[in-house]
Every structure is written in structure tokens, then in C-alpha cells.
Amino acid sequence: MDPKQLEELRQKYIKNPPEGMTAKLVKGMTDSDLLDMHFFLIEDDDLDDDEFEEGFYIF
């Protein structure tokens, strides 16, 4: 990801930090940590509400 995209992503999360984080924490994150957080937050966005991921589930 180029530096411009990283800065746009950082600004997005500074303006609206994820639950449990503050803008100050987001400002101090490394680029790698920022990308990891972003991936974690969006990884299930492609699933429909009624759709489960394939895998093993214990209920």
C-alpha cells in the first residue's frame, strides 16, 4: 500500500477510532499495525448476514 493510502486510512481511523481505541493510539501505530487492524475490522465484510464461513464450529 502506498504512503498516501496509508495516511488516508490512518486519518479515517483517527476521526472514528474503533471501539476500545483512541485517536492517540491510532496516531502512534506503525504502518504494519494499522494494516493489521484494518484487515481484522473488514475481514468479514464480504459475508452476508445469513452466511457462515466454512470451517469447524463448536456450539
Buried (B, 14 or more C-beta within 10 A) or exposed (E): EEEEEBEEBBEEBBEEBEEEEEEEBBEEBEEEEBBEBBEEEEEEEEEEEEEEEEEEEEE
